[in-house]
Amino acid sequence: MNTTVSELKLQSFSKFIAKQMGLHFPKERFCDLERELNSLAKELNFLNIDSCIEWFMSSELDKNQLEILACHFTVGETYFFREQATFDALKLLVFPELINYCKKIGKTLTIWSAGCCSGEEPYSLAILLTEMVNNIVASDVSIIATDINPDFLNKASEGIYSNWSFRNTPFWIKEKYFEKNKEGRFKLSDKIKSFVKFSASNLVDISTLPIIKYNTIDIILCRNVLMYFTQEQMQEVIKYFYLFLRDGGWLIVSPSELSSSMFSSFTTVNHSGAILYKKANSIYQETEKFFLPNLPHITSKLETSPISTVNEIESITPVTIENLDIQESESFKENNDETSRFTKEIYYIKAIKFYKQGLYEAAIDILLKCLFLDNNNIEALILLAKAYTNQGNYDKALQACQKAIVMNKLDASCYYLLSSILQEQNKTQEAINSLKKAIYVDPNFILAHFSLATLYLQQANYKESNKHFENALSLLRTYKQEETLPYSEGITAGRLIEIIKSMSVK
């Protein structure tokens, strides 16, 4: 078997996995790359490394291929309470502040361990919180732990570790929270495990990220991960972290990943020898740095007879512009010069910018100005409904969406948006009816079929569920695998096919 490969091939494969997985192998690490490729080719019974490379690069990676590469190329070097200075800062500064805040407003403390490897980091966080908060229960804290490597996640879910995972860890932690088994390994207590939920995620593929609303996470830890990314991918991931964090939330990276330029939108905090990044409380700064699409929102809450006549579409309750409090908006306590200086088109463009940055309050403020100038601006109404939805203000989102439907009863996307809002309000039957209207207006609306199938599945109505899953699959076959679907905000046809196949019940 050929154990060498040309530098050109290595360069091509390095670019390929950087794009697909965020793993960056510069020229000085080509020896590591070639070594792992050699091992991979042997494991998969290829005659040589070239044929192995060609097989992976011949098409978009499927889930199985991605997992194989992740198992070979990701690094699993970690241990409990790694980088003690970071945990000191969490104990003395970050956690006391956040615990008090969450208690005050009745909020669950939410933490994301991004690149959690085999689980030592998120479990360390759970142990630390258990030590700090008396009688803490799973509803008090939610720790989301993600990684691209399925082997790491399997180990993390088991919660069984060797002595090597406890190097530089205080002895009492192992004694208090672990039980030694007959193989001489250490099993984590079920209580600590209950605080952590693991899931697969590729940080450079937005469609695999956890379904989390923007501006809700209290802490994101992403340590010893970003250093393996290209500069461009690192910037994109940091942008998403910024959007996920609530105002006043914290981002923690490893000392080797500190960069004043990369984290310039955060406030830098130095504490106990650790450097942390805090998201500023103000969200009104105009900046071009976070011009990003919203994360795909696939609803998972998804019955009645099909729509038979257009009359059913006429049943939407009219909504007046006054319902949206546009006249009373604080933004109009300004002078007429400011209002006249910007046209409604400029207002709308500014609103889109703020919305895509996740700055929903600022977007709403601008949209209300836009609608004051033109209360029949359907695009502004739809964007306003989305912004209110992302804020959790479902009543106003419903009003804006319904007014948009009154103005254009043949826009299927409005009914689809309405169904999403209704699902957030747990109005499942009304959401189903709205999806049926969307399909009546546009029988080829893939995401409406998918959402309807999902709702039927929740109701154990497998016949209707599978029918709409099949309708969606049939429509998806007209798309290329890598093609982004309309109204999906980033989901490709291939990705949705995978999701449907994993959900459908025969």
C-alpha positions as CSV (number, residue, x, y, z in Angstrom):
1,M,0.0,0.0,0.0
2,N,1.3,3.5,-0.9
3,T,1.9,5.4,2.3
4,T,2.9,8.7,0.7
5,V,0.9,11.3,-1.1
6,S,1.8,14.5,-3.0
7,E,1.9,17.8,-1.3
8,L,-0.7,19.1,-3.9
9,K,-3.1,16.4,-2.8
10,L,-2.6,17.1,0.8
11,Q,-3.2,20.8,0.2
12,S,-6.4,20.0,-1.6
13,F,-7.6,17.7,1.1
14,S,-6.6,20.2,3.8
15,K,-8.8,22.9,2.1
16,F,-11.6,20.4,1.8
17,I,-11.9,19.4,5.4
18,A,-11.3,23.0,6.5
19,K,-14.5,24.0,4.5
20,Q,-16.5,20.9,5.6
21,M,-15.4,20.7,9.3
22,G,-13.4,23.8,10.2
23,L,-10.2,21.7,10.8
24,H,-7.3,23.6,9.5
25,F,-4.0,21.8,8.6
26,P,-1.4,24.3,7.5
27,K,1.6,23.2,5.6
28,E,3.7,22.7,8.7
29,R,1.1,20.1,9.9
30,F,1.0,18.1,6.7
31,C,2.9,15.3,8.4
32,D,0.1,14.9,10.9
33,L,-2.5,15.0,8.1
34,E,-0.7,12.4,6.0
35,R,-0.3,10.1,9.0
36,E,-4.0,10.2,9.8
37,L,-4.9,9.7,6.1
38,N,-2.7,6.6,6.0
39,S,-4.5,5.2,9.0
40,L,-7.9,6.1,7.5
41,A,-7.1,4.5,4.2
42,K,-6.1,1.3,6.0
43,E,-9.2,1.3,8.1
44,L,-11.4,1.7,5.0
45,N,-9.5,-0.8,2.9
46,F,-8.4,1.6,0.2
47,L,-5.4,0.6,-2.0
48,N,-3.7,3.9,-1.4
49,I,-4.1,7.3,0.2
50,D,-4.9,9.0,-3.1
51,S,-8.0,6.8,-3.7
52,C,-9.1,7.5,-0.1
53,I,-8.8,11.3,-0.7
54,E,-10.7,11.0,-4.0
55,W,-13.6,9.1,-2.4
56,F,-14.1,11.7,0.3
57,M,-13.7,14.7,-2.0
58,S,-15.9,13.3,-4.8
59,S,-19.1,14.8,-3.4
60,E,-20.6,16.6,-0.4
61,L,-19.8,14.7,2.8
62,D,-22.7,12.7,4.2
63,K,-23.3,12.2,7.9
64,N,-21.3,8.9,8.0
65,Q,-18.3,10.3,6.2
66,L,-18.3,13.3,8.4
67,E,-18.3,11.2,11.5
68,I,-15.4,9.0,10.2
69,L,-13.3,12.1,9.5
70,A,-14.1,13.6,12.9
71,C,-13.0,10.4,14.7
72,H,-9.7,10.6,12.9
73,F,-8.8,14.2,12.8
74,T,-10.2,15.8,15.9
75,V,-8.1,16.1,19.1
76,G,-9.3,14.6,22.4
77,E,-6.8,16.1,24.8
78,T,-8.7,17.3,27.9
79,Y,-9.2,16.6,31.6
80,F,-11.4,17.8,34.5
81,F,-11.0,21.4,35.6
82,R,-8.5,22.1,32.9
83,E,-6.9,25.6,33.0
84,Q,-7.6,26.2,36.7
85,A,-7.4,30.0,36.3
86,T,-10.6,29.8,34.1
87,F,-12.5,27.9,36.8
88,D,-11.3,30.3,39.5
89,A,-12.7,33.2,37.4
90,L,-16.0,31.3,37.0
91,K,-16.2,30.6,40.7
92,L,-15.3,34.1,41.9
93,L,-16.7,36.4,39.2
94,V,-18.9,34.9,36.6
95,F,-21.1,32.3,38.4
96,P,-22.0,34.5,41.4
97,E,-23.1,37.3,39.0
98,L,-25.1,34.9,36.8
99,I,-26.6,32.9,39.6
100,N,-28.0,36.1,41.2
101,Y,-29.3,37.3,37.9
102,C,-31.1,34.1,37.0
103,K,-32.6,33.8,40.5
104,K,-33.8,37.4,40.3
105,I,-35.7,37.0,37.0
106,G,-36.6,33.3,37.4
107,K,-34.4,32.1,34.5
108,T,-32.6,28.9,34.0
109,L,-28.8,29.4,33.9
110,T,-27.9,28.3,30.3
111,I,-24.4,27.3,29.3
112,W,-23.0,26.0,26.0
113,S,-19.8,23.9,26.0
114,A,-18.9,24.1,22.3
115,G,-16.4,21.4,21.4
116,C,-16.9,19.5,24.6
117,C,-14.8,16.5,23.6
118,S,-15.3,13.6,26.0
119,G,-17.3,15.6,28.5
120,E,-14.8,16.6,31.1
121,E,-15.5,20.4,30.6
122,P,-19.3,20.4,30.9
123,Y,-19.2,18.0,33.8
124,S,-16.6,20.2,35.6
125,L,-19.0,23.1,35.2
126,A,-21.8,21.0,36.7
127,I,-19.6,20.0,39.6
128,L,-18.6,23.6,40.3
129,L,-22.2,24.8,40.3
130,T,-23.2,21.9,42.6
131,E,-20.5,23.1,45.0
132,M,-21.6,26.7,44.8
133,V,-25.4,26.3,44.9
134,N,-27.2,24.4,47.7
135,N,-29.8,21.9,46.6
136,I,-29.2,22.7,42.9
137,V,-31.5,20.7,40.6
138,A,-31.5,20.1,36.8
139,S,-34.2,22.8,36.2
140,D,-31.8,25.4,37.7
141,V,-29.2,24.9,35.1
142,S,-29.0,23.8,31.5
143,I,-25.6,22.8,30.1
144,I,-25.6,22.1,26.3
145,A,-22.5,20.2,25.3
146,T,-21.7,19.7,21.6
147,D,-18.9,18.1,19.5
148,I,-18.4,17.0,16.0
149,N,-16.8,13.6,17.0
150,P,-19.4,10.9,17.8
151,D,-16.8,8.8,19.6
152,F,-16.2,11.7,22.0
153,L,-19.9,12.1,22.6
154,N,-20.5,8.4,23.3
155,K,-17.7,8.5,25.9
156,A,-19.1,11.7,27.4
157,S,-22.6,10.2,27.7
158,E,-21.3,7.2,29.5
159,G,-19.5,9.3,32.0
160,I,-16.8,6.8,32.8
161,Y,-13.2,8.0,33.0
162,S,-9.6,6.8,33.7
163,N,-7.1,8.4,36.1
164,W,-5.7,10.3,33.1
165,S,-8.8,12.5,33.1
166,F,-8.1,13.6,36.6
167,R,-4.5,14.9,36.3
168,N,-4.2,18.3,38.0
169,T,-7.7,17.8,39.5
170,P,-8.2,18.0,43.3
171,F,-8.4,14.5,44.8
172,W,-11.7,15.2,46.6
173,I,-13.6,15.7,43.4
174,K,-13.0,12.2,42.3
175,E,-13.8,10.9,45.7
176,K,-17.1,12.9,46.0
177,Y,-18.6,12.7,42.6
178,F,-17.3,9.4,41.1
179,E,-17.6,5.7,41.9
180,K,-14.7,3.3,41.1
181,N,-15.9,0.3,39.1
182,K,-14.3,-3.1,38.9
183,E,-12.2,-2.2,35.9
184,G,-10.5,0.5,38.0
185,R,-12.2,3.3,36.1
186,F,-14.4,6.1,37.6
187,K,-18.1,6.5,36.9
188,L,-19.7,9.9,37.3
189,S,-22.7,10.4,39.6
190,D,-26.1,10.4,37.9
191,K,-27.0,13.8,39.5
192,I,-24.0,15.5,37.8
193,K,-24.8,13.8,34.5
194,S,-28.4,15.1,34.6
195,F,-27.3,18.7,34.2
196,V,-25.7,18.1,30.8
197,K,-27.3,17.3,27.4
198,F,-25.0,16.2,24.6
199,S,-25.5,16.5,20.9
200,A,-23.5,16.4,17.7
201,S,-22.7,19.7,16.1
202,N,-20.3,21.0,13.5
203,L,-19.4,24.6,14.4
204,V,-18.8,25.6,10.8
205,D,-22.1,24.2,9.5
206,I,-24.9,26.5,10.7
207,S,-27.6,23.8,10.1
208,T,-26.1,21.5,12.8
209,L,-25.9,24.1,15.6
210,P,-28.2,23.7,18.6
211,I,-31.6,25.2,18.1
212,I,-31.2,28.1,20.5
213,K,-32.8,31.5,20.3
214,Y,-30.5,34.5,19.9
215,N,-29.6,36.5,23.0
216,T,-30.4,33.7,25.5
217,I,-27.1,31.9,26.4
218,D,-25.4,33.1,29.7
219,I,-22.0,31.5,29.0
220,I,-20.3,29.9,26.0
221,L,-17.1,28.0,26.5
222,C,-15.2,27.1,23.4
223,R,-11.7,26.3,24.5
224,N,-8.9,24.8,22.4
225,V,-11.2,24.5,19.4
226,L,-10.9,27.8,17.5
227,M,-7.2,27.3,17.1
228,Y,-7.8,24.5,14.6
229,F,-10.0,26.7,12.4
230,T,-9.0,29.0,9.5
231,Q,-9.0,32.7,10.3
232,E,-12.2,33.3,8.3
233,Q,-14.0,30.4,9.9
234,M,-12.9,31.5,13.4
235,Q,-14.4,35.0,12.7
236,E,-17.7,33.5,11.6
237,V,-18.0,31.2,14.6
238,I,-17.3,34.1,17.0
239,K,-20.0,36.1,15.3
240,Y,-22.5,33.3,16.0
241,F,-21.4,33.1,19.6
242,Y,-22.0,36.9,19.9
243,L,-25.5,36.5,18.6
244,F,-26.3,33.5,20.9
245,L,-25.1,35.3,24.0
246,R,-27.6,37.5,25.9
247,D,-26.5,41.0,26.8
248,G,-24.1,40.6,29.7
249,G,-23.3,37.0,28.7
250,W,-19.7,35.6,28.8
251,L,-17.5,34.0,26.2
252,I,-14.6,31.9,27.4
253,V,-11.8,30.6,25.1
254,S,-8.4,29.2,25.9
255,P,-5.3,31.4,26.5
256,S,-3.8,30.3,23.2
257,E,-6.9,31.7,21.3
258,L,-6.9,35.2,22.9
259,S,-7.0,37.9,20.3
260,S,-7.9,41.6,20.7
261,S,-8.9,41.9,17.0
262,M,-11.0,38.7,16.9
263,F,-13.0,39.6,20.0
264,S,-13.2,43.3,19.5
265,S,-17.0,43.4,19.9
266,F,-16.7,42.0,23.4
267,T,-15.5,43.7,26.6
268,T,-12.2,42.1,27.8
269,V,-12.2,41.2,31.5
270,N,-9.0,40.1,33.2
271,H,-9.6,38.1,36.5
272,S,-7.5,35.7,38.5
273,G,-5.1,35.4,35.7
274,A,-7.8,34.5,33.2
275,I,-8.9,36.7,30.3
276,L,-12.7,36.5,29.6
277,Y,-14.9,38.2,27.1
278,K,-18.2,39.8,28.0
279,K,-21.0,40.9,25.7
280,A,-21.8,44.6,26.3
281,N,-25.2,45.4,27.7
282,S,-26.1,47.9,25.0
283,I,-27.4,46.4,21.7
284,Y,-27.9,49.7,19.8
285,Q,-24.4,50.1,18.4
286,E,-24.6,50.4,14.6
287,T,-21.9,48.0,13.3
288,E,-21.4,46.0,10.1
289,K,-19.5,43.3,12.0
290,F,-22.4,40.9,12.6
291,F,-24.3,40.9,9.3
292,L,-25.5,37.3,9.5
293,P,-28.5,35.3,8.5
294,N,-30.9,34.0,11.2
295,L,-30.4,30.4,12.2
296,P,-32.8,27.9,10.5
297,H,-35.8,27.5,12.7
298,I,-37.3,24.0,12.1
299,T,-40.4,23.7,14.3
300,S,-40.9,20.4,16.0
301,K,-44.3,20.9,17.4
302,L,-46.4,20.0,14.4
303,E,-54.8,18.0,12.0
304,T,-58.2,18.4,10.3
305,S,-59.5,18.0,6.8
306,P,-57.8,19.6,3.9
307,I,-58.8,23.1,2.8
308,S,-61.5,22.8,0.3
309,T,-62.3,26.4,-0.7
310,V,-60.7,29.8,-0.8
311,N,-63.3,30.9,1.7
312,E,-61.2,29.3,4.5
313,I,-58.4,31.7,3.6
314,E,-60.8,34.6,4.0
315,S,-61.2,33.7,7.7
316,I,-58.2,35.6,8.9
317,T,-59.2,38.2,11.5
318,P,-58.5,41.7,10.2
319,V,-55.9,43.6,12.2
320,T,-55.6,47.4,12.2
321,I,-52.3,49.2,12.2
322,E,-53.2,50.7,15.6
323,N,-52.9,47.2,17.1
324,L,-49.1,47.4,16.6
325,D,-48.8,50.7,18.6
326,I,-46.9,52.3,15.7
327,Q,-48.4,55.8,16.5
328,E,-47.3,55.4,20.1
329,S,-43.7,54.2,19.3
330,E,-41.1,55.9,21.4
331,S,-39.0,56.3,18.3
332,F,-41.4,59.1,17.1
333,K,-40.6,61.3,20.1
334,E,-38.0,62.9,17.7
335,N,-38.0,66.0,15.5
336,N,-39.4,66.0,12.0
337,D,-36.0,66.6,10.5
338,E,-34.7,63.2,11.5
339,T,-37.9,61.5,10.1
340,S,-37.7,63.4,6.8
341,R,-34.0,62.7,6.3
342,F,-34.5,59.0,5.9
343,T,-36.9,57.4,3.4
344,K,-38.9,54.3,4.2
345,E,-36.6,52.3,2.0
346,I,-33.6,53.3,4.0
347,Y,-35.5,52.5,7.2
348,Y,-36.2,49.0,5.9
349,I,-32.6,48.4,4.9
350,K,-31.4,49.5,8.3
351,A,-34.0,47.2,9.9
352,I,-32.8,44.2,7.9
353,K,-29.3,44.9,9.0
354,F,-30.2,45.0,12.7
355,Y,-32.4,41.9,12.3
356,K,-29.6,39.9,10.8
357,Q,-27.3,41.0,13.6
358,G,-29.9,39.6,16.1
359,L,-30.6,43.1,17.4
360,Y,-34.3,42.7,17.4
361,E,-35.2,45.7,19.6
362,A,-33.3,48.0,17.3
363,A,-34.9,46.4,14.2
364,I,-38.4,46.8,15.7
365,D,-37.8,50.4,16.4
366,I,-36.8,51.1,12.8
367,L,-39.6,49.0,11.4
368,L,-42.2,50.9,13.4
369,K,-40.8,54.1,11.8
370,C,-41.0,52.5,8.4
371,L,-44.6,51.5,8.9
372,F,-45.5,54.9,10.2
373,L,-44.4,56.3,6.8
374,D,-46.1,53.4,4.9
375,N,-48.5,51.2,6.9
376,N,-49.0,48.9,3.8
377,N,-45.4,47.9,3.6
378,I,-45.9,44.1,3.6
379,E,-42.2,43.3,3.7
380,A,-41.8,45.5,6.8
381,L,-44.8,43.8,8.5
382,I,-43.3,40.3,7.8
383,L,-39.9,41.3,9.2
384,L,-41.6,42.9,12.2
385,A,-43.4,39.7,12.9
386,K,-40.2,37.7,12.8
387,A,-38.4,40.2,15.0
388,Y,-41.2,40.0,17.6
389,T,-41.2,36.2,17.4
390,N,-37.5,36.1,18.1
391,Q,-38.1,38.4,21.1
392,G,-40.8,36.1,22.4
393,N,-43.5,38.8,22.0
394,Y,-45.9,36.4,20.2
395,D,-49.0,38.5,20.5
396,K,-47.5,41.4,18.6
397,A,-45.9,39.0,16.1
398,L,-49.3,37.5,15.5
399,Q,-50.8,40.9,14.9
400,A,-48.1,41.9,12.4
401,C,-48.3,38.6,10.6
402,Q,-52.1,38.6,10.4
403,K,-52.1,42.2,8.9
404,A,-49.6,41.0,6.3
405,I,-52.0,38.1,5.4
406,V,-54.9,40.5,5.1
407,M,-52.9,42.6,2.6
408,N,-51.9,39.5,0.6
409,K,-54.0,36.4,1.1
410,L,-52.1,34.5,-1.5
411,D,-48.6,34.7,0.0
412,A,-47.9,31.1,1.3
413,S,-44.9,32.3,3.3
414,C,-47.1,34.4,5.5
415,Y,-49.2,31.4,6.5
416,Y,-46.0,29.5,7.2
417,L,-44.7,32.3,9.4
418,L,-48.1,32.4,11.1
419,S,-47.9,28.7,11.9
420,S,-44.5,29.1,13.5
421,I,-45.8,31.9,15.7
422,L,-48.9,29.8,16.7
423,Q,-46.7,26.8,17.5
424,E,-44.7,29.0,19.9
425,Q,-48.0,29.8,21.6
426,N,-48.8,26.1,21.8
427,K,-51.8,26.6,19.5
428,T,-51.1,23.4,17.6
429,Q,-54.5,23.0,15.8
430,E,-54.4,26.6,14.6
431,A,-50.8,26.1,13.4
432,I,-51.9,23.0,11.4
433,N,-54.7,24.9,9.8
434,S,-52.3,27.7,8.8
435,L,-49.9,25.2,7.3
436,K,-52.7,23.7,5.3
437,K,-53.5,27.2,3.9
438,A,-49.9,27.6,3.0
439,I,-50.0,24.3,1.0
440,Y,-53.4,25.3,-0.6
441,V,-51.8,28.5,-1.9
442,D,-48.5,26.8,-2.9
443,P,-48.7,22.9,-3.1
444,N,-44.9,22.9,-3.7
445,F,-44.0,24.6,-0.4
446,I,-41.5,22.0,1.0
447,L,-41.1,23.4,4.5
448,A,-44.9,23.6,5.0
449,H,-45.2,19.9,4.1
450,F,-42.3,19.1,6.5
451,S,-43.7,21.1,9.4
452,L,-47.2,19.7,8.9
453,A,-45.7,16.1,8.9
454,T,-43.9,16.9,12.1
455,L,-47.0,18.1,13.9
456,Y,-48.9,15.1,12.8
457,L,-46.1,12.9,14.0
458,Q,-46.4,14.5,17.4
459,Q,-50.0,13.6,17.4
460,A,-49.2,10.0,16.5
461,N,-51.1,10.4,13.2
462,Y,-48.6,8.4,11.3
463,K,-50.6,8.1,8.1
464,E,-50.9,11.9,7.6
465,S,-47.4,12.4,8.8
466,N,-45.8,10.0,6.4
467,K,-47.9,11.4,3.6
468,H,-46.5,14.9,4.0
469,F,-43.0,13.6,4.6
470,E,-43.3,11.8,1.3
471,N,-44.6,15.0,-0.4
472,A,-41.6,16.9,0.9
473,L,-39.2,14.2,-0.2
474,S,-40.8,14.1,-3.7
475,L,-40.3,17.9,-4.0
476,L,-36.8,17.7,-2.6
477,R,-35.7,15.4,-5.4
478,T,-36.1,18.4,-7.8
479,Y,-33.3,20.2,-5.9
480,K,-29.5,19.5,-5.9
481,Q,-28.2,18.2,-2.5
482,E,-26.3,21.4,-1.8
483,E,-29.1,23.8,-2.9
484,T,-30.5,26.0,-0.1
485,L,-34.3,25.7,0.3
486,P,-36.6,28.7,0.0
487,Y,-37.6,30.2,3.4
488,S,-35.3,27.8,5.2
489,E,-32.6,30.4,6.1
490,G,-29.8,28.1,5.3
491,I,-30.9,24.5,5.2
492,T,-29.9,22.5,2.1
493,A,-32.1,20.0,0.3
494,G,-29.6,17.2,1.3
495,R,-29.8,18.2,5.0
496,L,-33.6,18.2,5.1
497,I,-33.7,14.8,3.4
498,E,-31.5,13.4,6.1
499,I,-33.7,14.9,8.8
500,I,-36.9,13.5,7.2
501,K,-35.5,10.0,6.8
502,S,-34.5,10.1,10.5
503,M,-38.0,11.2,11.6
504,S,-40.5,9.4,9.4
505,V,-42.3,6.4,10.8
506,K,-43.3,3.4,8.6
